Amino acid sequence: MRSFKRCSLVSFCFASMLAIAACTTSRSLINPSDLAQGSPENIASLTAVIQKNPNDALGYNVRGTAFGRAGRYKEALADFSTAIQLNPQFYSAYANRALIYKNLGRNVEALNDYNQALQIKPDYSVALIGRGNLYRASGQIDLAFNDFNQAIQSGTTDGRAWYGRGLIEQLRGQYGESIVDFGAAMSRQPKAVPPYNARGLSYVALGDWENAFDDFNAALRLSENVAESWANQALVYEHRGNKPRAYLSYSKALQLDPNYKPAKDGMKRTRD
């Protein structure tokens, strides 16, 4: 009876973690292939370029990316809007502005800009992935899946497309397919933590706790500053009946994110 109770609690906790993981969205600012950085020195040099070429849409787009990386969203929006005014066919400026709108919670405007970018260039993978993340966050998983799938078919090398599609497959209970897609995401972005946590949860769903444990530990080797990784590791310890180790990992997760509910609940379960 005690073993059954423990399994039931762990299964419930896993379901909660899976739901939270499904609600997370990409936090990357702008397309990661953009080289512009948000340092004051770089922004100053980009401003000097714009002053010499005030009608060059590209200059505003690049500086807008730098502003976005620096968290200066108001300036980023202004630059992307100027770039679009100078070149109404500038699809990457629409996609960049969409991501700023998304980070500001202005999802309707973000969707409009992604749609505009894709109307100009239907196979633009950055916009497809961005719109897919927007659809996924709003629960429109079929539309999200179609966008991630189209990005992959268009020949993108961006691992976020496979990661996003894997999350949809996970939501649909297609854990085998999601494991394959998370692996594809890892091969393209081997230092990204989220695919390891996500694949680990799919392994948990299939009852493959050893591979799940390997993935959660791999996520921790990449970064010890992600609360989800510690809570996921704790879930395996809890499944094994090792409450002291589970409690320690849950507590580390809570130190990193005091509002992370799976860690709070896990500490309560494993405190004794």
TORDO-763837 format. One record per residue (C-alpha): residue in one letter; z, y, x. Coordinates in steps of 0.5 Angstrom, whole numbers, plus 500, padded with zeros to 3 digits. Layout:
N
aZYX/...
//
This chain:
272
m500500500/r502505506/s495503509/f491505503/k495511502/r493513509/c486512508/s486516501/l489522504/v484521510/s478521506/f480527501/c481531508/f474529510/a471531504/s475538504/m472538512/l465536509/a465542504/i468547509/a462545514/a457545508/c459552507/t459555514/t453559516/s449561522/r453566526/s447567531/l445575531/i438576531/n433570534/p437567540/s430568544/d431575544/l433577551/a436584549/q443585550/g448589546/s451593553/p451600553/e447601559/n441596556/i441601549/a441607554/s435604557/l432602551/t433609548/a430612554/v423608553/i423610546/q424617548/k417616552/n414613546/p417615540/n411612536/d412605539/a414600533/l416595538/g421599542/y425600536/n425593534/v428591541/r433597541/g435594534/t436587536/a441590542/f444594536/g445588532/r448584538/a453590539/g455589532/r452596531/y449595524/k448602522/e444603528/a440597528/l438598520/a435604522/d431602528/f428596524/s427600518/t423605523/a419600526/i417597519/q415604517/l411605524/n408598523/p408595516/q406588518/f411587523/y414581521/s419580526/a422587524/y423584517/a426578519/n431582524/r433587519/a434581514/l439578518/i443585519/y443585511/k446578511/n451579516/l453585512/g453581505/r447584502/n444578501/v439580496/e436585501/a436580506/l432575502/n427581500/d426582507/y425574509/n420574503/q416580506/a416577513/l414570510/q408573506/i405577513/k406570517/p408564512/d409560518/y414564522/s420559523/v425565525/a424567518/l424560515/i431558518/g434565516/r432564509/g434557509/n441559511/l441564506/y439559501/r444554503/a450559503/s448560496/g448553494/q440553493/i440547497/d433544495/l430551497/a434551503/f431544505/n424546504/d425552509/f428548514/n423542513/q417547514/a420551520/i420544523/q413542521/s410549524/g412547531/t419550532/t423549538/d429552535/g435547534/r438551528/a432548524/w434541525/y441543524/g440546517/r436540515/g442535517/l447539513/i443539507/e442531508/q449531509/l451534502/r446529499/g450523502/q444522507/y448521513/g443516517/e438522516/s443527518/i445524524/v438523526/d437531525/f444533528/g441529534/a435533534/a438539534/m443537540/s437535544/r434542543/q441546544/p445542548/k451547549/a451548541/v458546538/p456545531/p451539531/y457535534/n462537529/a457536524/r454529526/g461527527/l463528520/s457524518/y459518522/v466519519/a462518512/l459512515/g466509517/d464509524/w470513527/e469511534/n462515535/a465520531/f471521536/d466521541/d462527538/f469531536/n471530543/a464532546/a465539542/l471540545/r469539552/l463544550/s469549547/e476549546/n476555542/v473552535/a478550530/e474545527/s473541533/w481540534/a482539526/n476534526/q479530532/a486530529/l483527523/v481521527/y488520530/e491521523/h486515521/r489511527/g496512525/n497516531/k501522527/p504525533/r497526537/a494528530/y499534529/l498536536/s491537535/y492540528/s497545531/k491547536/a486548530/l491553527/q493557533/l485558533/d485560526/p491561522/n487561515/y484554517/k486550511/p484543513/a489544519/k495547515/d494541510/g494536516/m500539519/k504538513/r502531513/t503529520/r509533521/d514527521/
//
